[in-house]
């Protein structure tokens, strides 16, 4: 029997952990009768992209990324539209996509999932032709992601600091949203484009968002005042954000969001400067993932 070729791409520092024992775990747990594997470590910014594209060119069957949502985006978006399957070893801080797909956060259990190799197809989305897999957004959450990305310290404490700082610093902005059947204007603190239901840390921004429904959830969030924060927080913690009076969720296969000015966009936890107008489009069932 011909073995399936599988490449592991490791982000050496994700979240707060240094995953020095990952190669040993892979060697010990991977089914070597089924898989012919190689392990590559990302050595510089953008190297994971190069390694993923190389795996596509060389005809690998599977690419497994060990890292957080940013690393998963880097690798996974290079596999969109190919026959290669994406495997995930969650090693980040928030691990939003992994939680949405019920991939174990324990590395050994995640490797056992790789061995079983049950594959399904999921939707992906583009913002101004830039693909993402899980969550993107503009406004408050994008600024938090931008600040967090520039900070050398990882982990929830660092993330929380920028959540609090930007809450006091930023204000609602006007947006025009163009949908296939109508156009409207609104005020928002931030707008998330949710393909999955997870922002990370087990906090769902759009609890009913699905990776298989051919639609992206536009989550329009108004800014709560100080007195409203505990109420909005309770909706977050109870995973009922869609029921909050500060949140409106619209499902669509395509939309254009017109902002006041160019600004950064949150793309799976990584910030990216973009033009004022954002064109969002679903790419149905375009990525194979081990689940």
Buried (B, 14 or more C-beta within 10 A) or exposed (E): EEEBBBBBBBBBBBBEBEBEEBBEBBEEBBBEEBBEBEBBBBEEEEBBBBBBBBBBEEEBBBBBBBBBBBBBBBBBBBBBBBEBBBBBBBBBBBBBBBBBBEBBBEBEEBBBBBEEBEEBBBBBBBBBEBBBBBBBBBBBBBBBBBBBBEEEEBBBEBBEBBBEEBBEEBEBBEBBBBBEEEEEEBEBBBBBBBBBBBBBEBBBBBBEBBBEBEBBBBBBBBBBEEEBEEEBEEBBEEEEBBEBEBBBBBBBBBBBBBBEEEBBBBBBBBBBEBEEEBBBBBBEBBBBBBB
